[in-house]
Amino acid sequence: MADGKVKKLASNLGIFAIGNLGSKLISFILIPIFTRYMSTAHFGQVDLITTTVNMLLPIVALSIADAVFRFVMDTDADVKAIFSTSLSFTLCTFLLAIVALPLMIFFQVQYAGYLLVYLAFGLLQALFQNLIRGIGYVRIFAMNGLLSSVVLAVIGTIKIVVLRQGVVGYLDALIISAFVSVVFMFCSAQLWKFYSFSGNNAKLLKTLLVYSVPLIPNAFLWFFTNDSSRFFVVGFLGLAANGLYAVATKIPTIINVFYNIFSQAWQISAVEEYQSDQREKFFSSVVNANVGLSLIHI
């Protein structure tokens, strides 16, 4: 029984590794190409926009995507009700966020329209990713990461290297990549089968939010620890310095990739085995192995 759990965890690790390492390899290859045709100030501007969007994702939709992953893995989960309710809520929260557009224009926020479009696809992307991972479509999840990186590389090369469109070209590539990702997951996992207007449930929404809202401070603190330095760099040294900082931080983040691969696979196993009689033994074995490998790395 334990061997089966370990084998499934190892299988998921392999699948996530293919998707994550492939996409990260493409990202690292793109860095010297894009920075050759973009000034450090322009690269810093794009990095600031993507950082801002990543900060807003859990705030705008109240981290409901995380609740979707948690609850669809329950043995008695009503996947259609969970997905229908969370998707409707996500779309409503984004419509409310659009109200900020006139304010952004008034305060002369550059690329405000791009930021909101990228935010919209980011919200759908996060929701779809957590759903397909939760219902066991791990191969689609991994392929999605690889596909979106390939699209970003192709569109980015055309827009930045060939057409020399700079910041606009990079933002176009990011948005098109996110759009293709959303369409790919929607079609390959046939997500329309999981949505029904009648499946929207106010009581279920409350349950999801009770779980997800406390996760927002956690997400924000992770952002503050890892990414808030960009805003300080821009404030004190300017966009050009942030561009250099953004490129420099790409290399050490490769260490986090390997732990993220483990984390994605482990979250599935942890939820699946939570009700198991042997969960303490299984959890202890995995945690001990994780701590041991972390100490070896240090």
N, C-alpha and C positions, 0 to 999 in steps of 0.2 A: 504493500500500500504506500509506504513512504517512498519506495523507489519510483513509483508512478508519479508521485508529486514532484520529486526531484527531476525526473525526466521531462515533465511538462514545463517546469521552471527553466530547465536548460534549453528546451526547444524554443520557448518564448524569448529567452536571452539571445539565441542565435538569430531569430527572425528580426528582433529589434536591432541587433548589432548590424545586420545587413543594411537595414533602412537608415539607421543613424550614422554609421561610419561612412556609408556612401554619400549621404547628403552633406556631412561635414567635410569630407574630402573635396567635394565640388566647391563648397564655400571657401575653403582654404586656397584652392586653385584660383578662384575668382578675385581674391584680395589683390595680388600683384597686378592683375589685368585691369581691374577697375581703378585702382589708385594711380595707374600710369596715365589714365585718360581723365581723371578727376582731380581737381585741386584738393588740398587737405581741408580747406574751408568747406567745400561742397560735400566731401565725404563726412565731415563732422556734422553737417546739417542733416544729412540723411540719417546718420546714427542717432541724432537727437530726436528726430521724428519717430523712428522705430522704437526707441527707448520710451518715449511718451506714450505711444500706442500700447506697448506692453504693460505700462503702468496702469493705463485706463481699462484694460480688458477685464480684470476682476472687479473693478469698481462699478463700471457701467452696468454689467449684467449680474452683479452681486455674486460672482463666482458660482453661478448655478450649474455651469458645465461640470464642475467638480462633484456636485451633488448627483448629477446624472450618472457619472461613472460609478459612484458608490451604490446607488439604489438599483440600477439595472442589473447588477450582479447578484441581487438577492434571488433565492430560489423561487420565490412566489411573486417576483416583480412583474408588474404590468408595464412592459416596455413601451407599448403604444401610448399609454396615458402619461408616462414619465417624459417621453420624447415630445409628445404633442404639447404638453403643458410648458416644458422648458423652452421649446422653440418659439411658441407664441409669446412667452414672457421676454425672451431675448430680443425678438423683433420689436416689441413694445418699448423696451428700454432704449433700443437704438433710436427709435422714432423720437423719444423724449430727448435723446442726446443731440439730435439735429437742431434743437432749439438753440444750442450754443453757437451755431454757425454765424448768425448775425453779430453776436458778441465777438467772435473770433475775427470777423471781417472788420468790425469797428476798431478793435485793438491792433489791427494790421498784422495778424498772425499769418506768416508766410505758409503757403501750401495748405491752407485750412481745409479746402475741399478734398485734397489728396488724403489728409490725415483722417477725415471722417469716413471716406470710402474704404481706406485700409483698415480702419477700426471695425467697420461693418463686416468685412470678410474675415477679419480676425476673430470676431465673436462667433460667427458661424463655423469657422474652422475648428475652434476650440470645442464647441458643442459637438460637432460631428465626430471629431477625433475621440472624445471621451465616450461617446455612444458606441462606436464601432469597436473600440478597445474593450469596453465593458461587456458587449454581447459576444465577444470572442473572435471578431474579425481581425486578428492580429496581422495577418499577411497584408490585408488591404491597408491597415494602419502603417505598416512599414513601407509598402510600395508608395503610399501617398507622400511620405517624407522624401523619398528618392525622386519621385516625379516632380514635386514642387521645386526641388533644388535644380533639376535639369531644366525646367521651364525658366527659372530665374536666371540660370547661366546663359541660355540661348537668347532670351529676350533682352537681358542685360547687355550681352555682347553686341547685339544689333543696335540697341538704343544708345549705349555709351561709347562703344569702340567705333562702330561704323557711322552712326548718325551724330555722334558727339553731342548728345542732349543733356549730359551732366546730371544734375539733381532730378530734373523731371524724368529723364530716362530711367534712372534708378528706381524712382517711385513708381513709374509705369510698370517696370519689371516686377517689383514687389507685389503690386496690386494684381497684375495678370497671373502671377504665380499663385497667389492666394485664391484667386477666382478659379483657376484650373483645379486646385486642390479641393475646393468645395464641390465643384461639379463632379470631379472624379469620385469622391467619397459618396456623394448623393446617388450617383448612377451605379457604381460598382457594388455598393452595399444595399441598393434599392431602398433608400431611406424613406421614399414616399409611402412604403407599406407600413411604416411605423408612425405615420402622422394621420390624425383624424381630428377634425374640429370638435367633434363630440367628445373626444378624449381629454379635452382641457378640463382640469379639475382644480378648483380653488383650494380645497382642503389639502390636496397633494402638493400644490404650489407652496403652501405654508410649511409643509413638512420639509420640502426641498430647501427652502430658504432658511429654516431653522438650522439646518445642517451647514449650508453654504456661507451664510453671512459671517459667522465667526471666523471663517477662513480668510476673509478680506484683510484683516490686520496682519495675518501671517504672510500673505502674498505681498502686502505693501512693505513689510519689514525686510523681506527678501530682496525686494526691489531697492529699498534704501541701502541695504548692505552691498549689493552687487552693482547697481546701475546709477544711483543718485549722484555719484561722483562726476558723471558727465555734465550735469547742470552746473556744478561748482566750477568745473574746468572751463565751460563756456562763459560763465559769469566773470571769472577772474582773468582768463587768458584768451578767450575767443573761440570761434568755430574752428579755425585752423589747428589750434592746439588739441581740440577735441577730436579732430580727424586723425591726428597722429596717435592720440591716446586710444581711439577706437581700433585702429589697425594693430597697435601693440598688444592690446588685450585679447585679440583673437587667438593668438598662439597658446597662451597658458590655459585657455578655456577648454583645450582638447582633453585635459585631465577630467573635467566635469562630464564630458561626453560618455566616458566609460561607466561612470556611476549612474548617469541618467538611464543608460541602457538597462542596468541592473534594476533601477528603481521602477521603470515601466513594467518589467516582467514580474518583479516582486509584488507590486500592488495588486496585480491580478491574482497571484497565488495566495496572498494574504487574505483577500476578501473571500475567495473561493473556499479556503480551508478554515475560516473563522469558526464555523459551527462544527468542525470535525472534532472527534474525541481525542485525536492524536495531535491536535494543533500545537500544544505546548512543546512537544518534542520536535516537531517540524520547524516551528518558529525559532526555537533555541538553536537548532543545527544551522539554519540559514544565517541567523544573527552572529553566531560564533564565527562562521566562515567569513562573513562580511567584515567583522572587526579584525580578524586575523589578516585578511588581505589588505585592509587599510593600514595596519601597523607595519606590514612588510613594505607597503608603498612609502610610508613616512621614513 
